[in-house]
Amino acid sequence: MKQPKTLRLRWRLAVPLAVTFFLLWLGTMYMLTAADQESIKVKRNLYMTLAREALEEQWGYYQKNLAKGLGAEAADILQQNMSSQGVGWIDSEAVLALVVRDSTGRELRNQIAWGYGHEYGVDMGDRWYLELDSGLDDEGQKALARWIVDHRSGGHWDYALYPTDPDRGGVADADGTFARVTGLKGEGNSIQVQRIQIIHPDGTAETMVETSTQGENPVTVDLAYFRLKSLLLPDSNANAGTVDMDLRLSNYHASHAVLDAAVAHEPTGSYIGTREGDGVTLRFVACEFDMGAEAMRQNRGLYLGTFLFAAVVLLVLSGYLSRRVTGPVENLSALAGRGEPCPQDGPIKELNTLAEAVNAGQEQMREQIRRERAFTRAAAHELKTPLAILRAHAEALQEDIAPAKREEYLDVVLAETDRMAALTAALLDLSRLEQGEALAREPVELSKLVRGVFDRLALPLERKCIGLKLDLDERWTEGDRARLEMAVSNLASNALRHCAPGGTVSVSLTGEEGGVVLTVDNDGEPIPENDLSRIWEPFYRGDASRSRDTGGTGLGLALVKAAVEAHGGNCSVSNREEGVCFRVSLPSLQSAQ
């Protein structure tokens, strides 16, 4: 199984926190965008309704102009007005598509680029209507729009020229520049533009646009008043900003595709309008664009602002958590790594508990190391004396000494060898118990075991004039009989060794809830309070009354504690006014009887 990558706590907190903030931000923006889509849909339908009403009004003007005998000019006027009506979406890249078809089958649509002008001045001389869409592809339309942006004046998003003569509709800052339009003349005064040049007062000519329109017998007209507009520019508001020309062209074509389907009786998309009874006359308005993309485009500032705000909040919150959570944890980790005491009065309760546990563990480890070192020193010390004695007597035996003396020295060597063997056996026994060696468990009746141990000490007790009081109830436990007998024997030997002559050793065996309690109490000098907690340590001896001269290996009580704990019990010792009481608790086993 692959192990997870190890990271610092602050990263473990920061990463899910950042993901949570991002998902919350994303969800919030999604809901706002969905709400904006509905708002845009309502706005689109409203504009389409208003555009259709305006188209109906323009249709009425068209009928009146036809009645006045304007003929083809009536259609030019209608198409120019429809083109102006297509730029109805302020701060949006969506455009309206409009189509009309009269009873003669003439079909008119709003244009991407359109213009008009008069030869002599505003409303003076012939009025010419300029058609550019048939000769411009999308790149040409964008190039024309960019030219207008670079040369516009007066704060309007179109291009206009006025004559210098106020009487002809001129303006004060006009310099006499005029437009020269070359193209193919259509019905009435319409021109399919091939080229438009701007002629400056010094006679220089600047080409505004050239189209791909081909044809014979082109005409050229000079227009003192000239105006050119494009759907690829913002509306007339000077502060409307820039336009995504590619997106607006795409929406324009998509909207007219909806109109094509509607005209062909294959309705699709969003359109409204009127189809009259003759099956030919119709007036439609359509608007097709990606409302989701439009909502996101309009909310770009909101997305960026809220994202930056969320990022700032995330950074502030991460910094706060670093100071209040990760900082204390990292400090605790550093102190624990160096083995130094950890503060237990911090602002986080769980960390204080952890610090307390770390301190306790460090203290326990230091105590364990101290005990191990003390054990090593004590074991070496215990072995040093008999080894020295053995060496001294062995060197003496190498010399020529009296036979009686030789026998005496050999007795000493044997005694010290036995002492070392007993010490080594005790050390091995203690090691096995502390390492958790499996015990040979069986039901053991403790009162018989205890009585048997003290019966074997009857003679030593009598020699020291020590009285013995036994108060033993029948109690059972499950365990290793030999280990339990060794533990009781060591307690008995310890009591005998330290009981004052003429004193009494009192032994009791009673029951408690779920356990058996053995107490061994002897009269004599109490154990100093400083030694009570260490009395169970191997080779530990406190005052002179418990020195090596009293006998034993120094491992008796340590073996008692190890054996009892191996059986799931515990040991304790306490002083009384004129003696010491050892207490052993073991799990009980219900007697088979």
C-alpha positions as CSV (number, residue, x, y, z in Angstrom):
1,M,0.0,0.0,0.0
2,K,1.4,3.4,-1.0
3,Q,2.2,5.6,1.9
4,P,0.6,9.1,1.9
5,K,3.0,12.0,1.3
6,T,4.3,13.5,4.5
7,L,3.5,17.3,4.7
8,R,3.8,19.9,7.4
9,L,0.7,20.5,9.5
10,R,0.2,24.0,8.1
11,W,0.0,22.5,4.5
12,R,-2.4,19.8,5.8
13,L,-4.6,22.6,7.0
14,A,-4.0,25.1,4.1
15,V,-4.7,22.7,1.2
16,P,-8.2,21.5,2.3
17,L,-9.0,25.1,3.4
18,A,-8.0,26.5,0.0
19,V,-10.0,23.8,-1.7
20,T,-13.0,24.5,0.5
21,F,-12.8,28.3,-0.2
22,F,-12.4,27.6,-4.0
23,L,-15.4,25.3,-4.1
24,L,-17.5,27.8,-2.1
25,W,-16.4,30.6,-4.4
26,L,-17.1,28.4,-7.4
27,G,-20.5,27.5,-6.2
28,T,-21.4,31.1,-5.3
29,M,-20.2,32.3,-8.7
30,Y,-22.2,29.5,-10.4
31,M,-25.4,30.6,-8.7
32,L,-24.8,34.2,-9.5
33,T,-24.0,33.4,-13.1
34,A,-27.2,31.3,-13.3
35,A,-29.2,34.2,-11.9
36,D,-27.6,36.6,-14.4
37,Q,-28.4,34.2,-17.2
38,E,-32.1,34.5,-16.3
39,S,-31.7,38.3,-16.0
40,I,-30.1,38.4,-19.5
41,K,-32.8,36.2,-20.9
42,V,-35.5,38.5,-19.6
43,K,-33.5,41.5,-20.9
44,R,-33.1,39.8,-24.3
45,N,-36.8,39.1,-24.6
46,L,-37.6,42.7,-23.6
47,Y,-35.3,44.1,-26.3
48,M,-36.7,41.8,-28.9
49,T,-40.2,42.9,-28.0
50,L,-39.2,46.6,-28.1
51,A,-37.3,46.0,-31.4
52,R,-40.4,44.3,-32.9
53,E,-42.6,47.3,-31.9
54,A,-40.0,49.6,-33.4
55,L,-39.8,47.5,-36.6
56,E,-43.6,47.7,-36.9
57,E,-43.3,51.4,-36.7
58,Q,-40.6,51.5,-39.3
59,W,-42.7,49.2,-41.5
60,G,-45.5,51.8,-41.2
61,Y,-43.1,54.6,-42.4
62,Y,-42.0,52.4,-45.2
63,Q,-45.6,52.0,-46.4
64,K,-46.1,55.7,-46.2
65,N,-42.8,56.4,-48.1
66,L,-43.9,54.0,-50.8
67,A,-47.2,55.9,-51.0
68,K,-45.3,59.1,-51.4
69,G,-43.6,57.6,-54.5
70,L,-40.1,57.2,-52.9
71,G,-39.8,53.8,-54.4
72,A,-36.4,52.2,-54.0
73,E,-35.3,55.0,-51.6
74,A,-38.1,53.9,-49.2
75,A,-36.4,50.5,-49.0
76,D,-32.9,52.1,-48.4
77,I,-34.4,54.3,-45.6
78,L,-36.0,51.2,-44.0
79,Q,-32.7,49.2,-44.2
80,Q,-30.7,52.0,-42.7
81,N,-33.1,52.4,-39.8
82,M,-33.1,48.6,-39.2
83,S,-29.3,48.6,-39.1
84,S,-29.3,51.4,-36.5
85,Q,-31.8,49.4,-34.5
86,G,-29.5,46.4,-34.4
87,V,-27.1,48.1,-32.0
88,G,-29.5,48.0,-29.0
89,W,-27.4,46.1,-26.4
90,I,-25.4,48.4,-24.3
91,D,-22.4,46.7,-22.5
92,S,-23.2,43.5,-24.4
93,E,-21.8,41.6,-27.4
94,A,-25.2,40.3,-28.4
95,V,-26.9,42.0,-31.4
96,L,-30.4,42.0,-32.9
97,A,-31.1,40.5,-36.3
98,L,-34.0,42.0,-38.2
99,V,-35.6,41.0,-41.5
100,V,-38.6,42.3,-43.4
101,R,-40.1,41.1,-46.7
102,D,-42.8,43.0,-48.5
103,S,-45.5,41.6,-50.8
104,T,-43.2,42.0,-53.9
105,G,-40.6,39.6,-52.3
106,R,-38.1,42.3,-51.5
107,E,-36.2,41.2,-48.4
108,L,-34.2,43.6,-46.3
109,R,-31.9,42.9,-43.3
110,N,-30.0,45.0,-40.9
111,Q,-26.3,45.4,-41.9
112,I,-23.0,45.2,-40.2
113,A,-21.6,48.3,-41.8
114,W,-23.7,51.0,-43.4
115,G,-23.5,54.7,-44.2
116,Y,-25.0,57.6,-46.1
117,G,-24.2,61.1,-47.2
118,H,-25.2,64.3,-49.2
119,E,-23.2,65.9,-51.9
120,Y,-23.4,69.5,-50.7
121,G,-24.2,69.5,-47.0
122,V,-26.6,68.1,-44.4
123,D,-29.8,67.3,-46.3
124,M,-28.5,69.3,-49.3
125,G,-28.1,67.7,-52.6
126,D,-28.7,64.0,-53.4
127,R,-28.7,61.6,-50.5
128,W,-26.7,58.5,-51.2
129,Y,-27.1,55.2,-49.3
130,L,-24.0,53.1,-48.9
131,E,-24.0,49.2,-48.9
132,L,-20.8,47.5,-47.8
133,D,-21.6,44.1,-46.4
134,S,-21.7,42.3,-49.8
135,G,-18.1,43.3,-50.5
136,L,-16.6,42.7,-47.0
137,D,-15.8,39.5,-45.2
138,D,-15.4,39.4,-41.4
139,E,-11.8,40.5,-41.5
140,G,-12.7,43.4,-43.8
141,Q,-15.5,44.4,-41.4
142,K,-13.1,44.4,-38.5
143,A,-10.5,46.4,-40.4
144,L,-13.1,49.0,-41.2
145,A,-14.3,49.2,-37.6
146,R,-10.7,49.6,-36.4
147,W,-10.2,52.4,-39.0
148,I,-13.2,54.2,-37.6
149,V,-12.0,53.8,-34.0
150,D,-8.6,55.4,-35.0
151,H,-10.2,58.3,-36.9
152,R,-13.4,59.1,-35.1
153,S,-13.9,62.5,-33.5
154,G,-16.5,64.3,-31.4
155,G,-16.9,61.5,-28.9
156,H,-19.2,59.4,-31.1
157,W,-18.5,55.8,-32.1
158,D,-18.9,56.4,-35.8
159,Y,-17.2,58.4,-38.5
160,A,-18.7,61.7,-39.7
161,L,-17.7,64.6,-42.0
162,Y,-19.3,68.0,-42.2
163,P,-19.0,70.8,-44.7
164,T,-17.3,74.1,-43.6
165,D,-20.3,76.3,-44.6
166,P,-22.8,76.6,-41.7
167,D,-25.5,77.4,-44.1
168,R,-25.1,73.8,-45.5
169,G,-25.1,72.2,-42.1
170,G,-21.4,72.7,-41.6
171,V,-19.6,72.9,-38.2
172,A,-17.0,75.3,-36.9
173,D,-14.1,72.9,-36.7
174,A,-14.7,71.3,-40.2
175,D,-11.7,71.7,-42.5
176,G,-13.2,71.0,-45.8
177,T,-12.4,67.2,-45.9
178,F,-14.9,65.2,-47.9
179,A,-15.5,61.6,-48.8
180,R,-15.1,60.2,-52.3
181,V,-17.2,57.0,-52.8
182,T,-16.7,54.7,-55.8
183,G,-19.1,51.8,-56.4
184,L,-21.9,50.3,-58.4
185,K,-25.1,52.2,-58.5
186,G,-28.2,50.3,-57.6
187,E,-31.8,51.2,-57.5
188,G,-32.5,54.8,-56.6
189,N,-29.4,56.4,-54.9
190,S,-27.9,53.3,-53.4
191,I,-24.3,52.4,-54.0
192,Q,-22.5,49.0,-53.6
193,V,-19.3,50.4,-52.3
194,Q,-16.0,49.4,-53.9
195,R,-13.8,52.1,-52.3
196,I,-14.1,55.1,-50.0
197,Q,-11.4,57.7,-49.9
198,I,-11.1,60.6,-47.5
199,I,-9.9,63.7,-49.5
200,H,-8.1,66.3,-47.3
201,P,-8.0,70.0,-48.1
202,D,-4.4,69.7,-49.4
203,G,-5.6,67.2,-52.0
204,T,-4.1,64.1,-50.4
205,A,-6.3,61.0,-50.4
206,E,-6.6,58.5,-47.6
207,T,-8.3,55.1,-48.4
208,M,-10.8,54.3,-45.7
209,V,-12.0,51.0,-47.1
210,E,-11.8,48.8,-50.2
211,T,-14.3,46.0,-50.8
212,S,-14.3,43.0,-53.1
213,T,-17.4,44.2,-55.0
214,Q,-16.8,43.8,-58.8
215,G,-18.7,45.3,-61.6
216,E,-18.7,47.5,-64.7
217,N,-19.4,51.2,-65.0
218,P,-18.8,52.3,-61.4
219,V,-19.9,55.7,-60.3
220,T,-18.0,58.1,-58.1
221,V,-19.7,60.7,-55.9
222,D,-18.2,63.3,-53.6
223,L,-20.0,63.7,-50.3
224,A,-19.6,66.9,-48.3
225,Y,-21.6,65.4,-45.5
226,F,-20.8,61.8,-44.8
227,R,-21.5,59.3,-42.0
228,L,-20.4,55.6,-41.6
229,K,-21.4,53.3,-38.8
230,S,-20.7,49.6,-37.8
231,L,-22.2,47.0,-35.5
232,L,-18.7,46.2,-34.4
233,L,-18.5,49.5,-32.5
234,P,-20.1,50.5,-29.2
235,D,-23.2,52.5,-29.2
236,S,-23.2,56.3,-29.4
237,N,-22.4,56.6,-25.7
238,A,-18.7,57.7,-25.6
239,N,-18.1,55.8,-22.4
240,A,-19.5,52.5,-23.6
241,G,-16.0,51.0,-24.0
242,T,-14.6,48.5,-26.5
243,V,-16.2,45.6,-28.3
244,D,-15.2,42.0,-28.8
245,M,-15.5,42.2,-32.6
246,D,-15.1,38.4,-33.1
247,L,-17.8,37.6,-30.6
248,R,-20.2,40.2,-31.9
249,L,-19.7,39.0,-35.5
250,S,-20.4,35.4,-34.3
251,N,-23.6,36.5,-32.6
252,Y,-24.6,38.5,-35.6
253,H,-24.3,35.5,-37.9
254,A,-26.0,33.2,-35.3
255,S,-29.0,35.5,-35.0
256,H,-29.4,35.8,-38.8
257,A,-29.2,32.0,-39.0
258,V,-32.2,31.9,-36.7
259,L,-34.0,34.3,-39.1
260,D,-33.1,32.2,-42.1
261,A,-34.7,29.2,-40.4
262,A,-37.8,31.2,-39.5
263,V,-38.2,32.6,-43.0
264,A,-37.9,29.1,-44.3
265,H,-40.6,27.9,-42.0
266,E,-38.1,25.9,-40.0
267,P,-38.1,27.8,-36.7
268,T,-35.3,27.4,-34.3
269,G,-33.8,29.6,-31.6
270,S,-35.3,32.8,-30.2
271,Y,-37.3,35.1,-32.5
272,I,-40.6,36.9,-32.6
273,G,-42.4,38.7,-35.3
274,T,-45.3,38.7,-37.8
275,R,-46.0,36.7,-40.9
276,E,-49.0,38.1,-42.8
277,G,-51.6,36.1,-44.6
278,D,-50.2,36.3,-48.1
279,G,-47.3,34.1,-46.9
280,V,-44.8,36.5,-48.3
281,T,-44.9,39.5,-46.2
282,L,-43.1,39.1,-42.8
283,R,-41.3,41.0,-40.1
284,F,-39.0,39.1,-37.7
285,V,-36.6,40.0,-34.9
286,A,-34.1,37.4,-33.6
287,C,-31.3,37.3,-31.0
288,E,-29.1,34.3,-30.6
289,F,-26.0,34.1,-28.4
290,D,-24.5,32.1,-25.5
291,M,-26.1,33.5,-22.5
292,G,-23.8,31.6,-20.1
293,A,-20.7,33.1,-21.8
294,E,-22.4,36.5,-21.8
295,A,-23.1,36.3,-18.1
296,M,-19.5,35.3,-17.4
297,R,-18.2,38.1,-19.6
298,Q,-20.3,40.6,-17.8
299,N,-19.2,39.3,-14.4
300,R,-15.5,39.1,-15.1
301,G,-14.8,42.0,-12.7
302,L,-17.0,40.3,-10.0
303,Y,-15.2,37.0,-10.5
304,L,-11.8,38.6,-10.2
305,G,-12.8,40.8,-7.2
306,T,-14.4,38.0,-5.2
307,F,-11.6,35.6,-6.0
308,L,-9.0,38.1,-4.8
309,F,-11.1,38.8,-1.7
310,A,-11.4,35.0,-1.0
311,A,-7.7,34.7,-1.5
312,V,-7.0,37.5,1.0
313,V,-9.4,35.9,3.5
314,L,-7.7,32.6,2.9
315,L,-4.3,34.0,3.6
316,V,-5.5,35.9,6.7
317,L,-7.3,32.8,8.0
318,S,-4.3,30.6,7.2
319,G,-2.0,33.0,9.0
320,Y,-4.4,33.1,12.0
321,L,-4.5,29.3,12.1
322,S,-0.7,29.2,11.8
323,R,-0.4,31.4,14.8
324,R,-3.1,29.8,16.9
325,V,-2.9,26.2,15.9
326,T,0.0,25.2,13.7
327,G,2.4,27.5,15.5
328,P,1.9,25.8,18.9
329,V,1.9,22.4,17.3
330,E,5.2,23.0,15.5
331,N,6.7,24.5,18.7
332,L,5.5,21.4,20.6
333,S,7.0,19.2,17.9
334,A,10.3,21.0,18.0
335,L,10.6,20.9,21.8
336,A,9.6,17.2,21.9
337,G,12.2,16.5,19.2
338,R,14.9,18.1,21.2
339,G,13.7,16.4,24.4
340,E,13.0,19.6,26.1
341,P,10.0,20.2,28.4
342,C,6.8,21.2,26.6
343,P,4.5,24.0,27.9
344,Q,1.2,22.7,29.3
345,D,-0.5,26.1,29.6
346,G,-1.2,26.9,26.0
347,P,-4.5,28.2,24.5
348,I,-5.4,24.8,23.0
349,K,-6.7,22.2,25.5
350,E,-5.9,19.2,23.4
351,L,-2.3,20.4,22.8
352,N,-1.9,20.9,26.6
353,T,-3.0,17.3,27.1
354,L,-0.6,16.2,24.4
355,A,2.2,18.2,26.0
356,E,1.4,16.6,29.3
357,A,1.7,13.2,27.7
358,V,4.9,14.1,26.0
359,N,6.4,15.4,29.2
360,A,5.3,12.3,31.0
361,G,6.8,10.1,28.3
362,Q,10.0,12.0,28.3
363,E,10.2,11.8,32.1
364,Q,9.4,8.1,31.9
365,M,12.1,7.6,29.3
366,R,14.6,9.5,31.3
367,E,13.7,7.5,34.4
368,Q,14.0,4.3,32.4
369,I,17.4,5.3,31.1
370,R,18.5,6.2,34.7
371,R,17.3,2.9,35.9
372,E,19.0,1.0,33.1
373,R,22.3,2.8,33.9
374,A,21.9,2.3,37.6
375,F,21.1,-1.4,37.0
376,T,24.2,-1.8,34.8
377,R,26.4,-0.1,37.4
378,A,24.8,-2.1,40.2
379,A,25.2,-5.4,38.4
380,A,28.8,-4.6,37.6
381,H,29.4,-3.7,41.3
382,E,27.6,-6.8,42.5
383,L,29.9,-9.0,40.3
384,K,33.0,-7.1,41.0
385,T,33.3,-8.1,44.7
386,P,33.0,-11.9,44.2
387,L,35.2,-11.8,41.2
388,A,37.9,-10.0,43.2
389,I,37.5,-12.5,46.0
390,L,37.8,-15.4,43.5
391,R,40.9,-13.9,41.9
392,A,42.6,-13.3,45.2
393,H,42.0,-16.8,46.5
394,A,42.9,-18.3,43.1
395,E,46.2,-16.5,43.2
396,A,46.8,-17.7,46.8
397,L,46.1,-21.3,45.7
398,Q,48.8,-21.1,43.1
399,E,51.3,-20.7,45.9
400,D,52.5,-23.5,48.2
401,I,50.2,-23.1,51.2
402,A,49.3,-25.5,54.0
403,P,46.6,-28.1,53.1
404,A,44.3,-26.8,55.8
405,K,44.5,-23.3,54.4
406,R,44.0,-24.7,50.9
407,E,40.7,-26.3,52.0
408,E,39.6,-23.0,53.5
409,Y,40.4,-21.1,50.3
410,L,38.5,-23.6,48.2
411,D,35.5,-23.3,50.4
412,V,35.5,-19.5,49.8
413,V,35.9,-20.0,46.1
414,L,32.9,-22.3,46.0
415,A,30.8,-20.0,48.1
416,E,31.5,-17.0,45.9
417,T,30.9,-19.1,42.8
418,D,27.5,-20.1,44.2
419,R,26.8,-16.5,45.0
420,M,27.6,-15.4,41.4
421,A,25.5,-18.3,40.0
422,A,22.6,-17.2,42.1
423,L,23.0,-13.6,41.0
424,T,23.2,-14.6,37.3
425,A,20.2,-16.9,37.6
426,A,18.2,-14.1,39.3
427,L,19.2,-11.6,36.5
428,L,18.1,-14.1,33.8
429,D,14.8,-14.7,35.6
430,L,14.2,-11.0,35.9
431,S,15.0,-10.4,32.2
432,R,12.6,-13.2,31.1
433,L,9.8,-11.8,33.3
434,E,10.2,-8.2,32.0
435,Q,10.3,-9.4,28.4
436,G,6.9,-11.1,28.8
437,E,8.0,-14.7,28.7
438,A,5.0,-17.0,28.6
439,L,4.0,-18.4,32.0
440,A,2.9,-21.9,32.7
441,R,-0.6,-21.1,34.0
442,E,-2.6,-23.4,36.3
443,P,-5.1,-22.9,39.1
444,V,-3.1,-22.2,42.4
445,E,-4.6,-22.2,45.9
446,L,-2.6,-19.4,47.5
447,S,-3.2,-20.1,51.2
448,K,-1.4,-23.5,50.9
449,L,1.4,-21.9,48.9
450,V,2.0,-19.1,51.4
451,R,1.8,-21.4,54.4
452,G,4.3,-23.8,52.8
453,V,6.8,-20.9,52.3
454,F,6.6,-19.7,55.9
455,D,6.8,-23.2,57.2
456,R,10.2,-23.5,55.7
457,L,11.3,-20.4,57.6
458,A,10.2,-21.7,61.0
459,L,13.8,-22.3,62.2
460,P,15.2,-18.9,61.0
461,L,12.3,-17.2,62.6
462,E,12.9,-19.0,65.9
463,R,16.6,-18.2,65.9
464,K,15.8,-14.5,65.6
465,C,13.1,-14.7,68.2
466,I,10.6,-13.5,65.6
467,G,6.9,-14.2,66.0
468,L,4.7,-15.2,63.0
469,K,1.0,-14.5,62.6
470,L,-0.8,-16.1,59.7
471,D,-4.3,-15.1,58.7
472,L,-4.9,-16.9,55.4
473,D,-8.3,-17.3,53.7
474,E,-8.6,-19.9,50.9
475,R,-8.0,-17.9,47.7
476,W,-7.4,-19.1,44.2
477,T,-5.6,-17.5,41.3
478,E,-4.4,-18.7,37.9
479,G,-0.7,-18.5,37.3
480,D,2.8,-20.1,37.3
481,R,3.1,-21.9,40.6
482,A,6.9,-21.7,40.7
483,R,7.0,-17.9,39.9
484,L,4.3,-17.2,42.6
485,E,6.2,-19.3,45.1
486,M,9.4,-17.5,44.3
487,A,7.6,-14.1,44.8
488,V,6.1,-15.1,48.2
489,S,9.5,-16.6,49.2
490,N,11.3,-13.3,48.4
491,L,8.7,-11.3,50.4
492,A,9.1,-13.7,53.3
493,S,12.9,-13.6,53.2
494,N,12.8,-9.8,53.0
495,A,10.5,-9.6,56.0
496,L,12.7,-12.0,58.0
497,R,15.9,-10.2,57.1
498,H,14.6,-6.7,58.2
499,C,12.3,-7.6,61.1
500,A,13.8,-6.5,64.4
501,P,14.7,-9.3,66.9
502,G,11.7,-10.0,69.1
503,G,9.4,-8.5,66.5
504,T,6.6,-10.1,64.6
505,V,5.9,-10.9,60.9
506,S,2.2,-10.7,60.1
507,V,0.9,-12.3,56.9
508,S,-2.7,-12.1,55.7
509,L,-4.5,-13.4,52.6
510,T,-7.9,-11.9,51.8
511,G,-10.1,-11.2,48.9
512,E,-11.3,-8.0,47.3
513,E,-13.5,-7.4,44.3
514,G,-12.1,-9.4,41.5
515,G,-8.7,-10.0,43.2
516,V,-6.7,-11.6,46.0
517,V,-4.6,-9.5,48.4
518,L,-1.5,-10.8,50.2
519,T,0.1,-8.5,52.8
520,V,3.4,-9.2,54.5
521,D,4.0,-6.9,57.5
522,N,7.2,-6.9,59.6
523,D,8.2,-4.9,62.7
524,G,11.4,-2.9,62.3
525,E,12.8,0.3,61.0
526,P,10.6,2.0,58.4
527,I,11.9,2.6,54.9
528,P,12.9,6.3,54.3
529,E,10.2,8.1,52.3
530,N,12.6,8.9,49.5
531,D,13.3,5.2,49.0
532,L,9.7,3.9,49.0
533,S,9.2,4.6,45.2
534,R,12.5,2.9,44.3
535,I,12.4,-0.1,46.6
536,W,11.3,-2.3,43.7
537,E,14.3,-1.4,41.5
538,P,17.0,-4.0,40.9
539,F,20.0,-3.7,43.3
540,Y,18.5,-0.6,45.0
541,R,19.4,-0.3,48.7
542,G,18.6,2.7,50.7
543,D,19.9,3.2,54.2
544,A,22.5,1.1,55.9
545,S,19.9,-1.2,57.5
546,R,19.3,-2.6,54.0
547,S,22.9,-2.8,52.8
548,R,24.6,-5.8,51.2
549,D,25.8,-7.0,54.5
550,T,22.3,-8.2,55.3
551,G,22.5,-10.7,52.5
552,G,20.6,-11.5,49.3
553,T,21.3,-10.6,45.7
554,G,19.6,-7.2,45.7
555,L,17.0,-8.5,43.1
556,G,14.4,-10.1,45.4
557,L,11.9,-7.3,45.4
558,A,12.5,-6.6,41.7
559,L,11.7,-10.2,41.0
560,V,8.6,-10.0,43.1
561,K,7.3,-7.0,41.2
562,A,8.1,-8.5,37.8
563,A,6.4,-11.8,38.7
564,V,3.3,-10.1,40.1
565,E,2.9,-7.8,37.1
566,A,3.4,-10.7,34.7
567,H,0.3,-12.3,36.4
568,G,-1.7,-9.0,35.9
569,G,-1.3,-7.8,39.5
570,N,0.5,-5.0,41.2
571,C,2.7,-4.3,44.2
572,S,3.0,-1.6,46.8
573,V,4.8,-0.8,50.0
574,S,4.0,1.5,52.9
575,N,5.4,2.4,56.3
576,R,3.6,2.1,59.6
577,E,4.7,3.5,62.9
578,E,7.1,0.6,63.8
579,G,7.4,-1.4,60.7
580,V,6.9,-1.9,56.9
581,C,3.9,-3.5,55.1
582,F,4.2,-5.0,51.6
583,R,1.0,-5.5,49.7
584,V,0.5,-7.8,46.6
585,S,-2.7,-7.9,44.6
586,L,-3.4,-10.7,42.1
587,P,-6.5,-11.5,39.9
588,S,-8.7,-14.1,41.6
589,L,-9.9,-17.4,40.3
590,Q,-13.1,-19.0,41.7
591,S,-12.3,-22.2,43.6
592,A,-13.3,-25.4,41.9
593,Q,-14.8,-26.4,45.1
